[in-house]
């Protein structure tokens, strides 16, 4: 298998492992705070999806030989605007992971 094929399979595996790890957790688990002001699991899942989108965007720029400086992002600002506590877990999971998975596959196919 080509190196790109291995990478694509690795991305597929990561998506599936993440889904299988969180899909059977209860709504209570997703909304659990271990300490006041800390992120709940929903925040972490959405942060993961945000990071994947940003990384894929950066990878596209690199694949296209764009040498523009790529800015960082404020993870706390991103999380503070997600309204994660008011989202249902199922809607949150399936509205975020399929799109990130598709972005990842898109990247490896454009190279």
N, C-alpha and C positions, 0 to 999 in steps of 0.2 A: 504494500500500500504506500502511496506517496506521502511525503511529509504533510502536505495540505490535508490529505485524507485523514491522517492521524489527528491533526488539530481539530478538524471538523467533528470527528468522532468524540474527541475529548470535550468539546463544547456541548455536544449532545448529552454526553454522560453527566456533565456538571448540572445541566438543566434538569435532567431526570432525577439525579440524586437530591437536588434542592427540593424539587416538587415532592418526592417521596418522603423526604424528611419532615416537611411542614404540612402536607395536605391533611393529615389525620389529627392535627392538633385542634383543640377546642378554641372557641372564641375567647374563652377566659384565659387560656394560655397566650393567645396573641395579644391580649390587652394587659398582661401582667407587668407591673412595675416592680423591680426588685428594690428600688429606692426612688423617692420623690425626685422628679426632675430628670430621671434617666430615661432612655429610650425604651419603648415597649417593643415587643417582637415585630409588630407591624411596621414600626419605624425602621427597624433593621432590615426587614425584607424590602421596603421601599427604597431605602438607602442603597441596598445591593442592586436593585433595578436601575436606579439613577446612575450609579457608578458604571454599570455595564453599558448604558447608553453613552455616557461620556467617553468611556474607553473605546467603544466602537467608532464613535465620531472621530476621535483622535487617530485611530488606526486608519480610517478612510483618508484623512488628511495626509498621513504619512505615506500610505499606499499611492497617493496621487502626487507625491513629491512636493507637497506644499510645506514650505519652510517657515510659515507664519508661526510666531510664538503662540502657544496654546495656554490660555489662562487656567488657573486652578478654580476650585469652587468651594463655597462655604457649606460644608455638610450640615451644620446646625441650621443655617438659613433654609436649606432645601428641606430638611426634616420638619422645621417649624411651619412650613406652608403646605404640608401634605394632607392635613386633617385626617391622619391615619386612624385615630380613635373612632371616627364616625363612619368609617368604611367597613363594609362586611369583609370578612376574611376571604371568602370565595371570590367575590368581585375583585378585591385587591390582587389576589394571586393570579387570576386568569386574565386580568386586564394588563398586567405588567410583564409576566414571564413570557408569554408567546411573542410579544413584540420584541423583546430583547433577544430571544432565541433567533427570531427571523433576522434581526440586525446582525447578529454574530455570523449566521450562515451567509448573509449578503456579503459581509466583509471578506470572508475566505473565498468567495466565488469571484470577487472583483480583482483579486491579485493576479 
